[in-house]
């Protein structure tokens, strides 16, 4: 029996738990969720509902706002937005303490994570990022040696509390902060493969995180600022040039920290264009009145650049403009 606990039963947390629970079955997987309010009540009443194509999956979930009710887990999926991380870190710490030493926390979040430099060689080895983890509280509560890093390549949305819609994509890149392919990582990956995920094991997950960040650190905040889908952003010559300028700054930082980007901004734009009129997750958050996760996506990049002496005027402008918009709209 694989025991999976979820902190953040939203779009991505629901996607992961839904496919694992449905494809492997109740005899092989037990899904638990730390949840409160309407999400807790919906999970208790209906189970986790996941729509994918024409199919609806319903997975039984033990849901509670008390960790003592949920018991030990083999894998804790942490799938909250960045602004909620400090709030839920004590929950993850408490839950992890109730598990055995082989239990891991799968971090399924956007942007630069708190553990990014803890096992990374180079000029920023061991660097602590104030933008992501002020005071180092999260690192103390969720140590890097208990983490599985991930990069999600999927589009999902929350239809209602405890009810998720899977739009497209089943890609998942997994890796440990220290690198390598440990037996624990391989066992976790096998469960995902059996559940229909397209899993890639990465020997250096930081590279994959930086590459995804390079593509979405611009589209997300610009879409939230303007209300535009990605096709309209790239169709505007001035905006596209600004996007490229931010990406060149991030690519220079990536080269300095050992996470080089092989593509040009124009090549990445061509990939994004194939998505069509895509609504980014940050645009969805802005429209729904949810807090925006700017620090891990944009603020961390500027902070790293400043530490390295790499000028980031375009990145800083993007952060300042989006942060001000978020403050005036109550999304900060």
PAVO-154682 format. One line per 8 residues: their letters; for each residue x, y, z of C-alpha. Coordinates in nm, 3 decimals. Layout:
<recs>
a = X Y Z | ...
</recs>
This chain:
<recs>
xxxxxxxx = 0.000 0.000 0.000 | 0.140 0.337 -0.111 | 0.038 0.616 0.123 | 0.018 0.959 -0.039 | -0.055 1.279 0.150 | -0.131 1.608 -0.023 | -0.081 1.960 0.107 | -0.249 2.182 -0.151
xxxxxxxx = -0.535 1.987 -0.309 | -0.579 2.237 -0.589 | -0.520 2.199 -0.962 | -0.179 2.027 -0.957 | -0.222 1.849 -0.625 | -0.555 1.713 -0.747 | -0.406 1.608 -1.081 | -0.127 1.411 -0.912
xxxxxxxx = -0.345 1.251 -0.646 | -0.627 1.181 -0.890 | -0.424 0.985 -1.142 | -0.223 0.801 -0.876 | -0.532 0.705 -0.681 | -0.747 0.613 -0.981 | -0.494 0.429 -1.195 | -0.333 0.228 -0.914
xxxxxxxx = -0.661 0.170 -0.733 | -0.780 0.176 -0.374 | -0.611 -0.155 -0.296 | -0.271 -0.012 -0.389 | -0.293 0.356 -0.289 | -0.439 0.547 0.003 | -0.477 0.921 -0.053 | -0.493 1.166 0.237
xxxxxxxx = -0.514 1.544 0.226 | -0.447 1.823 0.469 | -0.742 2.045 0.381 | -0.966 2.301 0.543 | -1.304 2.459 0.490 | -1.489 2.395 0.165 | -1.213 2.176 0.017 | -1.208 1.948 0.322
xxxxxxxx = -1.587 1.923 0.323 | -1.606 1.847 -0.050 | -1.337 1.578 -0.029 | -1.518 1.414 0.260 | -1.855 1.426 0.087 | -1.762 1.337 -0.271 | -1.399 1.226 -0.277 | -1.154 1.391 -0.515
xxxxxxxx = -1.318 1.446 -0.853 | -1.087 1.473 -1.154 | -1.215 1.535 -1.506 | -0.982 1.444 -1.793 | -1.122 1.451 -2.144 | -1.464 1.287 -2.129 | -1.375 1.078 -1.825 | -1.440 1.155 -1.460
xxxxxxxx = -1.230 0.989 -1.192 | -1.345 0.981 -0.832 | -1.084 0.893 -0.571 | -1.164 0.841 -0.201 | -0.966 1.083 0.016 | -0.918 1.099 0.389 | -0.931 1.474 0.447 | -0.869 1.664 0.767
xxxxxxxx = -0.722 1.986 0.902 | -0.552 1.782 1.175 | -0.235 1.591 1.089 | -0.301 1.350 1.378 | -0.608 1.227 1.188 | -0.412 1.141 0.874 | -0.122 0.928 0.993 | 0.220 0.853 0.838
xxxxxxxx = 0.275 0.879 0.461 | 0.526 0.743 0.212 | 0.506 1.055 -0.006 | 0.383 1.404 0.081 | 0.291 1.610 -0.224 | 0.343 1.983 -0.160 | 0.149 2.166 -0.430 | 0.062 2.509 -0.290
xxxxxxxx = 0.123 2.847 -0.448 | 0.433 3.032 -0.333 | 0.252 3.285 -0.109 | 0.111 2.998 0.099 | 0.441 2.819 0.154 | 0.538 2.976 0.486 | 0.189 2.908 0.619 | 0.193 2.536 0.537
xxxxxxxx = 0.561 2.464 0.610 | 0.488 2.383 0.977 | 0.217 2.142 0.860 | 0.462 1.961 0.631 | 0.722 1.953 0.910 | 0.476 1.798 1.152 | 0.353 1.544 0.899 | 0.706 1.451 0.794
xxxxxxxx = 0.803 1.394 1.156 | 0.526 1.131 1.180 | 0.669 0.939 0.880 | 0.961 0.702 0.856 | 1.303 0.809 0.729 | 1.236 0.703 0.369 | 0.933 0.933 0.332 | 0.983 1.221 0.092
xxxxxxxx = 0.821 1.555 0.009 | 0.747 1.597 -0.361 | 0.761 1.973 -0.424 | 0.532 2.058 -0.717 | 0.558 2.438 -0.724 | 0.653 2.708 -0.971 | 0.975 2.906 -0.967 | 1.299 2.879 -0.770
xxxxxxxx = 1.247 2.661 -0.459 | 1.400 2.727 -0.119 | 1.635 2.428 -0.155 | 1.768 2.520 -0.501 | 2.126 2.603 -0.397 | 2.162 2.373 -0.097 | 2.312 2.092 -0.305 | 2.425 2.293 -0.608
xxxxxxxx = 2.793 2.347 -0.685 | 2.929 2.673 -0.823 | 2.947 3.040 -0.720 | 2.611 3.030 -0.542 | 2.655 2.699 -0.359 | 2.455 2.712 -0.037 | 2.302 3.050 -0.124 | 1.996 3.139 0.083
xxxxxxxx = 1.728 3.333 -0.105 | 1.539 3.590 0.099 | 1.283 3.629 -0.180 | 1.176 3.267 -0.135 | 1.253 3.188 0.228 | 1.300 3.493 0.451 | 1.499 3.396 0.759 | 1.548 3.037 0.641
xxxxxxxx = 1.240 2.907 0.823 | 1.122 2.682 0.539 | 1.466 2.523 0.497 | 1.471 2.439 0.866 | 1.126 2.286 0.855 | 1.157 2.095 0.525 | 1.523 1.992 0.480 | 1.658 1.939 0.132
xxxxxxxx = 1.755 1.577 0.197 | 1.385 1.488 0.236 | 1.283 1.663 -0.089 | 1.204 1.534 -0.436 | 1.211 1.823 -0.683 | 0.979 1.828 -0.981 | 0.889 2.013 -1.298 | 0.527 1.981 -1.407
xxxxxxxx = 0.430 1.990 -1.773 | 0.053 1.988 -1.755 | -0.238 2.230 -1.758 | -0.508 2.189 -1.494 | -0.771 2.407 -1.331 | -0.994 2.396 -1.023 | -1.363 2.372 -1.116 | -1.482 2.375 -0.755
xxxxxxxx = -1.341 2.274 -0.415 | -1.220 1.915 -0.447 | -1.299 1.910 -0.821 | -1.016 1.947 -1.075 | -1.015 1.960 -1.454 | -0.712 1.820 -1.637 | -0.675 2.011 -1.965 | -0.361 1.866 -2.120
xxxxxxxx = -0.018 1.721 -2.051 | 0.108 1.436 -1.833 | 0.474 1.536 -1.814 | 0.662 1.518 -1.486 | 1.037 1.557 -1.435 | 1.164 1.428 -1.100 | 1.501 1.464 -0.930 | 1.669 1.507 -0.594
xxxxxxxx = 1.851 1.824 -0.484 | 2.177 1.632 -0.444 | 2.144 1.474 -0.789 | 2.181 1.110 -0.877 | 1.921 0.834 -0.901 | 1.856 0.695 -0.553 | 1.646 0.380 -0.503 | 1.382 0.592 -0.325
xxxxxxxx = 1.353 0.826 -0.623 | 1.325 0.532 -0.862 | 1.050 0.367 -0.655 | 0.850 0.690 -0.648 | 0.898 0.736 -1.022 | 0.775 0.384 -1.095 | 0.445 0.454 -0.917 | 0.395 0.761 -1.135
xxxxxxxx = 0.478 0.569 -1.452 | 0.224 0.301 -1.362 | -0.034 0.578 -1.317 | 0.012 0.714 -1.671 | 0.250 1.002 -1.607 | 0.525 1.069 -1.860 | 0.814 1.064 -1.613 | 1.169 1.178 -1.676
xxxxxxxx = 1.430 1.127 -1.406 | 1.677 1.413 -1.395 | 2.032 1.378 -1.260 | 2.031 1.754 -1.193 | 1.678 1.879 -1.138 | 1.796 2.238 -1.088 | 1.871 2.260 -1.462 | 1.516 2.156 -1.549
xxxxxxxx = 1.365 2.397 -1.296 | 1.569 2.686 -1.436 | 1.472 2.602 -1.793 | 1.100 2.603 -1.713 | 1.143 2.923 -1.513 | 1.316 3.084 -1.811 | 1.001 3.029 -2.014 | 0.729 3.120 -1.764
xxxxxxxx = 0.882 3.396 -1.550 | 0.774 3.646 -1.817 | 0.447 3.512 -1.956 | 0.292 3.467 -1.612 | 0.337 3.820 -1.472 | 0.283 3.996 -1.807 | -0.044 3.810 -1.856 | -0.154 3.910 -1.505
xxxxxxxx = -0.059 4.272 -1.573 | -0.236 4.296 -1.908 | -0.507 4.032 -1.896 | -0.373 3.899 -2.227 | -0.325 3.540 -2.336 | 0.022 3.429 -2.443 | -0.047 3.461 -2.815 | -0.138 3.829 -2.779
xxxxxxxx = 0.170 3.894 -2.565 | 0.397 3.753 -2.837 | 0.207 3.926 -3.118 | 0.298 4.268 -2.977 | 0.646 4.358 -3.103 | 0.733 4.584 -2.810 | 0.614 4.341 -2.546 | 0.786 4.048 -2.716
xxxxxxxx = 1.112 4.245 -2.721 | 1.075 4.314 -2.349 | 1.010 3.945 -2.283 | 1.326 3.856 -2.475 | 1.530 4.108 -2.275 | 1.418 3.952 -1.944 | 1.497 3.607 -2.079 | 1.848 3.711 -2.179
xxxxxxxx = 1.912 3.833 -1.825 | 1.789 3.502 -1.681 | 1.997 3.306 -1.932 | 2.310 3.495 -1.826 | 2.238 3.412 -1.462 | 2.174 3.049 -1.556 | 2.512 3.028 -1.728 | 2.682 3.165 -1.414
xxxxxxxx = 2.517 2.913 -1.179 | 2.568 2.608 -1.400 | 2.218 2.594 -1.549 | 2.285 2.700 -1.908 | 2.004 2.764 -2.155 | 2.068 2.627 -2.502 | 1.773 2.796 -2.676 | 1.738 3.157 -2.785
xxxxxxxx = 1.437 3.357 -2.666 | 1.298 3.347 -3.021 | 1.315 2.967 -3.027 | 1.127 2.950 -2.698 | 0.867 3.197 -2.828 | 0.797 2.956 -3.113 | 0.726 2.679 -2.861 | 0.493 2.907 -2.661
xxxxxxxx = 0.307 3.013 -2.975 | 0.206 2.655 -3.040 | -0.003 2.668 -2.721 | -0.236 2.916 -2.890 | -0.447 3.150 -2.677 | -0.311 3.010 -2.352 | -0.422 3.153 -2.016 | -0.134 3.130 -1.771
xxxxxxxx = -0.180 3.017 -1.413 | -0.100 3.366 -1.285 | -0.365 3.520 -1.510 | -0.614 3.269 -1.370 | -0.506 3.360 -1.017 | -0.540 3.733 -1.085 | -0.887 3.692 -1.233 | -0.991 3.482 -0.933
xxxxxxxx = -0.856 3.737 -0.683 | -0.585 3.503 -0.551 | -0.242 3.616 -0.433 | 0.025 3.615 -0.703 | 0.342 3.404 -0.666 | 0.590 3.668 -0.781 | 0.877 3.605 -0.541 | 0.979 3.257 -0.659
xxxxxxxx = 0.919 3.338 -1.026 | 1.068 3.686 -1.061 | 1.202 3.816 -0.731 | 1.438 3.523 -0.683 | 1.592 3.574 -1.028 | 1.667 3.938 -0.953 | 1.812 3.848 -0.613 | 2.046 3.588 -0.765
xxxxxxxx = 2.153 3.836 -1.033 | 2.232 4.100 -0.772 | 2.437 3.851 -0.568 | 2.637 3.759 -0.880 | 2.675 4.114 -1.009 | 2.465 4.041 -1.320 | 2.255 4.348 -1.414 | 1.881 4.270 -1.421
xxxxxxxx = 1.707 4.600 -1.511 | 1.431 4.436 -1.717 | 1.365 4.166 -1.457 | 1.350 4.429 -1.183 | 1.108 4.640 -1.388 | 0.884 4.340 -1.441 | 0.886 4.263 -1.069 | 0.818 4.623 -0.970
xxxxxxxx = 0.529 4.672 -1.212 | 0.358 4.343 -1.131 | 0.411 4.383 -0.758 | 0.254 4.730 -0.766 | -0.043 4.598 -0.962 | -0.084 4.317 -0.711 | -0.072 4.561 -0.420 | -0.332 4.795 -0.570
xxxx = -0.565 4.503 -0.648 | -0.520 4.329 -0.315 | -0.332 4.035 -0.470 | -0.001 4.082 -0.287
</recs>
